[in-house]
Amino acid sequence: MKTRKLLGSLLAAMLCASVAQAQQHSLTHLWTSESNLPIPESVLYSPTDKVLYVSLIDGKPWDKDGQGGIAKVGLDGKVISNTWVTGLHSPKGMGIVGNQLFVADMDEVVVIDRMSGKVTQRIAIEGGKHLNDVSANKKGEVYVSDMETGKIHLIKGGKASTYYETTANPNGVLAVEDGLLMAIGGKLMKLDAKKNLAILAEGMDASTDGIEQVSPGEYLVSCWSGVVYHVKADGTKETLLDTRSEKINSADIGYDPAKKIVYIPTFMKNNVAAYQLK
C-alpha cells in the first residue's frame, strides 16, 4: 500500500512539474483604463513619447463615417486625450517612422505628425478596401494589410505599391529583421526577403489579430475573440490569456519590450488593459 501511495505521489509530482515546464509564460493584470475610448482597435507603444497611441473606431468597423480618431493614453492607464486626432473613419493598425504616425484608415493611410497631432498626408491605396494593420521596419518602409483584397501594400517615400498578394485574409503584420510576419486565420506566417512563405505556427483561434515580437523567433499573437498566445521558435504555443467567456476582446495589441508589458485594446469594452508578461 505504501508503495502505491509513493508511486502515486511521484506521478503527481511529475505531472505538476511537466505542466509547470510547459506553461513557461503568463500574463498578470496591471491596470485597466477608463472606459471612455470608443471601440479601441489597436494600441501602439511609443518608447520615445512614453505614451500609448490608441486607434478608435467609434462606430461600425468598416464605415466611412468620419467618427474615428486616435487617443493618447499614459503608461499608468490614465487617458491623456481621447480626441487627440479626430475626423478619421475606421482607423486600425498604426506604425511609427520618425516623427510620423502612419494609420490604416479604410482605403488610405493617414500620416499624422506626432508632435502636433495634425494630419500631414493621406496616402491613397489603389484598390484598397479594408486596410487593417500597419508595421514599419528600421528602413522606414511601411507595410499595410488589406483583409478584403488579400494584399500587403508597401509605402516607400510616401508612395504605395502592392508588395504581396494572397488568397487569404491577412490581418496583423509585423516587420522583423529578416522578413514580414502575417496573422492569417489562426496561423502565424512569415514572408522572407525573397517572398517565400512559411507557416511558423497554426491551430490558434481563427480571429488572429495583432503580432508582437518578444525575442527573435518568439512572438505574442492576439486574437480578436479574446485570446493571447505566446508562440515559440519551434512553432509550439501556449495560451496566456482567454477572456472569451467574459466577452472581452483582445484586438491589435501593443508591447513594451523593455518592461515586458502587453497593452490590449478591448474593443467593445471601450478601454485598454495592461498585463505584465512573466
C-alpha positions as CSV (number, residue, x, y, z in Angstrom):
1,M,0.0,0.0,0.0
2,K,2.8,2.4,0.9
3,T,4.5,1.6,-2.4
4,R,1.3,2.5,-4.3
5,K,1.0,5.8,-2.4
6,L,4.6,6.6,-3.1
7,L,4.2,5.9,-6.8
8,G,1.0,8.0,-6.9
9,S,2.8,10.9,-5.2
10,L,5.7,10.6,-7.6
11,L,3.4,10.6,-10.6
12,A,1.5,13.6,-9.3
13,A,4.7,15.5,-8.8
14,M,6.0,14.6,-12.2
15,L,2.7,15.8,-13.8
16,C,2.8,19.1,-11.9
17,A,6.4,19.6,-13.0
18,S,5.5,18.8,-16.6
19,V,2.6,21.3,-16.6
20,A,4.8,24.0,-14.9
21,Q,7.5,23.4,-17.5
22,A,5.1,23.5,-20.4
23,Q,3.5,26.8,-19.1
24,Q,6.6,28.9,-19.1
25,H,4.9,32.3,-19.5
26,S,2.0,34.1,-18.0
27,L,0.2,37.5,-18.0
28,T,-0.6,39.3,-14.8
29,H,-3.1,42.2,-14.9
30,L,-1.7,45.6,-14.0
31,W,-4.4,48.1,-14.8
32,T,-7.4,48.9,-17.0
33,S,-8.0,52.4,-18.3
34,E,-11.3,54.3,-18.0
35,S,-13.9,53.1,-20.4
36,N,-14.1,56.3,-22.4
37,L,-12.2,55.0,-25.5
38,P,-14.9,54.3,-28.1
39,I,-14.1,51.0,-29.7
40,P,-10.3,50.8,-29.4
41,E,-8.9,48.6,-32.2
42,S,-5.2,49.0,-31.9
43,V,-2.6,50.0,-29.3
44,L,0.9,51.2,-30.3
45,Y,3.5,51.8,-27.6
46,S,5.9,54.6,-28.2
47,P,9.2,54.4,-26.2
48,T,10.2,57.9,-27.4
49,D,6.9,59.6,-26.4
50,K,6.4,57.3,-23.4
51,V,2.7,57.1,-24.3
52,L,0.2,54.7,-25.9
53,Y,-1.4,55.6,-29.2
54,V,-4.9,54.0,-29.4
55,S,-6.9,53.9,-32.6
56,L,-10.7,54.5,-32.0
57,I,-13.2,53.2,-34.5
58,D,-16.2,54.9,-32.7
59,G,-18.8,53.4,-35.0
60,K,-19.1,50.4,-37.2
61,P,-15.8,48.7,-38.1
62,W,-15.9,49.4,-41.8
63,D,-17.9,52.6,-42.1
64,K,-16.5,55.8,-43.7
65,D,-18.3,58.0,-41.2
66,G,-15.7,60.4,-40.0
67,Q,-16.3,59.4,-36.4
68,G,-12.9,57.7,-35.8
69,G,-9.8,59.1,-34.2
70,I,-6.6,58.5,-32.2
71,A,-6.3,58.7,-28.4
72,K,-3.3,59.1,-26.2
73,V,-3.1,57.1,-23.0
74,G,-0.4,57.3,-20.3
75,L,1.7,54.3,-19.3
76,D,-0.2,54.4,-16.0
77,G,-3.5,53.8,-17.7
78,K,-4.8,57.4,-17.4
79,V,-6.4,58.7,-20.6
80,I,-4.5,61.8,-21.7
81,S,-6.9,62.6,-24.5
82,N,-9.5,60.6,-26.3
83,T,-9.8,63.3,-29.0
84,W,-6.1,63.8,-29.9
85,V,-6.9,63.2,-33.5
86,T,-10.5,63.3,-34.9
87,G,-12.2,63.1,-38.2
88,L,-10.9,59.7,-39.3
89,H,-13.2,56.9,-40.5
90,S,-12.4,53.5,-39.1
91,P,-8.8,53.6,-38.0
92,K,-7.0,50.4,-37.1
93,G,-3.3,49.5,-37.1
94,M,-0.5,52.0,-36.6
95,G,3.2,52.4,-37.2
96,I,5.9,55.0,-36.5
97,V,8.6,56.4,-38.8
98,G,10.5,59.3,-37.3
99,N,8.0,61.9,-36.1
100,Q,5.2,60.4,-38.2
101,L,2.4,58.1,-37.2
102,F,1.0,56.0,-40.0
103,V,-2.6,54.9,-39.5
104,A,-4.6,52.4,-41.7
105,D,-8.0,54.0,-42.3
106,M,-10.2,52.0,-44.7
107,D,-8.8,52.7,-48.1
108,E,-6.0,55.1,-47.3
109,V,-3.1,55.5,-44.9
110,V,-3.3,58.7,-42.8
111,V,0.0,60.3,-41.8
112,I,0.0,62.3,-38.5
113,D,2.7,64.5,-37.1
114,R,3.3,63.1,-33.6
115,M,4.3,66.5,-32.2
116,S,1.3,68.5,-33.3
117,G,-1.4,65.8,-33.9
118,K,-2.0,67.3,-37.3
119,V,-2.7,65.1,-40.4
120,T,0.1,65.9,-42.8
121,Q,-0.7,63.4,-45.6
122,R,-3.3,60.9,-46.8
123,I,-1.8,58.1,-48.9
124,A,-4.4,56.5,-51.1
125,I,-4.1,52.8,-51.6
126,E,-5.1,51.8,-55.1
127,G,-7.9,49.2,-54.8
128,G,-7.8,49.4,-51.0
129,K,-10.9,48.1,-49.3
130,H,-10.4,47.1,-45.7
131,L,-6.9,48.2,-44.6
132,N,-6.1,46.7,-41.3
133,D,-2.7,46.6,-39.8
134,V,0.5,48.6,-40.2
135,S,4.1,47.9,-39.4
136,A,7.3,49.8,-40.2
137,N,10.8,48.5,-40.4
138,K,14.1,50.1,-39.5
139,K,14.5,51.5,-43.0
140,G,11.3,53.4,-42.7
141,E,9.3,51.1,-45.1
142,V,5.7,50.8,-44.1
143,Y,3.7,47.6,-44.6
144,V,-0.1,47.6,-44.7
145,S,-2.5,44.7,-44.8
146,D,-5.9,44.7,-46.6
147,M,-8.2,42.0,-45.2
148,E,-10.7,42.1,-48.1
149,T,-8.3,42.1,-51.1
150,G,-5.7,39.8,-49.5
151,K,-2.9,42.2,-50.4
152,I,0.0,43.6,-48.4
153,H,1.0,47.1,-49.5
154,L,4.3,48.8,-49.1
155,I,4.8,52.5,-48.6
156,K,8.2,54.0,-49.5
157,G,8.9,57.7,-49.9
158,G,5.2,58.5,-49.5
159,K,4.1,56.2,-52.4
160,A,2.3,52.9,-52.1
161,S,2.6,49.8,-54.1
162,T,1.5,46.2,-53.8
163,Y,4.1,44.1,-52.1
164,Y,2.4,40.7,-51.8
165,E,-0.9,39.1,-52.6
166,T,-2.6,36.1,-51.1
167,T,-6.0,34.4,-51.5
168,A,-6.4,34.5,-47.7
169,N,-7.3,37.5,-45.5
170,P,-4.2,38.9,-43.8
171,N,-4.9,40.7,-40.6
172,G,-1.9,41.5,-38.4
173,V,1.5,42.3,-39.9
174,L,4.9,42.7,-38.2
175,A,8.1,43.7,-39.9
176,V,11.1,41.9,-38.5
177,E,14.8,41.8,-39.3
178,D,14.6,39.1,-41.9
179,G,11.1,39.4,-43.3
180,L,7.5,40.1,-42.6
181,L,5.1,38.2,-40.3
182,M,1.4,37.9,-41.1
183,A,-1.5,36.7,-38.9
184,I,-4.0,34.9,-41.1
185,G,-7.0,32.8,-39.9
186,G,-5.4,31.1,-36.9
187,K,-1.9,30.9,-38.4
188,L,1.3,32.9,-37.9
189,M,3.1,33.1,-41.3
190,K,6.4,34.6,-42.5
191,L,7.5,36.1,-45.8
192,D,11.3,36.1,-46.1
193,A,13.2,38.7,-48.2
194,K,12.6,36.7,-51.3
195,K,8.8,36.4,-50.5
196,N,9.0,32.7,-49.7
197,L,6.1,31.9,-47.4
198,A,6.4,29.6,-44.4
199,I,4.0,28.7,-41.6
200,L,5.5,29.4,-38.1
201,A,2.6,28.3,-36.0
202,E,-1.0,27.2,-36.6
203,G,-4.1,26.0,-34.7
204,M,-4.8,29.3,-32.9
205,D,-8.2,30.9,-32.7
206,A,-9.3,31.9,-36.2
207,S,-9.5,35.6,-35.3
208,T,-5.8,36.1,-35.1
209,D,-5.1,39.9,-35.0
210,G,-2.0,41.5,-33.5
211,I,1.6,40.4,-33.5
212,E,4.5,41.5,-31.3
213,Q,8.0,40.1,-31.0
214,V,9.2,39.1,-27.6
215,S,12.6,38.0,-28.8
216,P,13.9,36.8,-32.2
217,G,11.8,33.8,-33.1
218,E,9.3,34.2,-30.2
219,Y,6.1,36.2,-30.6
220,L,2.9,37.3,-28.9
221,V,-0.3,36.8,-31.1
222,S,-3.6,38.2,-30.1
223,C,-7.0,37.1,-31.3
224,W,-9.9,39.5,-31.6
225,S,-12.2,37.0,-29.8
226,G,-10.2,37.3,-26.6
227,V,-7.2,35.0,-26.7
228,V,-3.5,35.9,-26.5
229,Y,-0.8,33.3,-27.3
230,H,2.9,33.0,-26.8
231,V,4.5,31.4,-29.9
232,K,7.9,29.8,-29.6
233,A,10.6,29.4,-32.2
234,D,9.7,25.8,-32.7
235,G,6.1,26.6,-33.6
236,T,4.7,25.5,-30.2
237,K,2.3,27.9,-28.5
238,E,0.8,28.5,-25.1
239,T,-2.3,30.4,-24.2
240,L,-1.5,33.3,-21.9
241,L,-5.0,34.9,-21.8
242,D,-8.5,33.8,-22.6
243,T,-11.3,36.2,-21.9
244,R,-13.9,34.8,-24.4
245,S,-16.2,33.7,-21.6
246,E,-16.2,37.3,-20.2
247,K,-16.9,38.7,-23.7
248,I,-13.8,40.8,-23.6
249,N,-12.0,41.1,-26.9
250,S,-8.2,41.4,-27.4
251,A,-7.7,43.2,-30.7
252,D,-4.4,44.5,-32.0
253,I,-2.0,44.5,-29.0
254,G,0.9,46.8,-28.2
255,Y,4.1,45.8,-26.4
256,D,6.8,47.4,-24.3
257,P,9.8,45.0,-24.8
258,A,11.9,46.7,-22.1
259,K,9.4,46.3,-19.3
260,K,7.6,43.3,-20.9
261,I,4.2,44.9,-20.7
262,V,1.4,43.9,-23.1
263,Y,-1.3,46.5,-23.8
264,I,-4.6,45.1,-25.0
265,P,-7.4,47.1,-26.7
266,T,-10.7,45.5,-25.6
267,F,-12.8,46.8,-28.5
268,M,-16.5,46.8,-27.3
269,K,-15.5,47.3,-23.6
270,N,-14.0,50.7,-24.7
271,N,-10.8,50.5,-22.7
272,V,-7.2,49.4,-22.7
273,A,-5.8,46.8,-20.3
274,A,-2.2,46.3,-19.4
275,Y,-0.6,43.0,-18.4
276,Q,2.9,42.1,-17.2
277,L,4.5,39.3,-19.2
278,K,6.3,36.8,-17.0
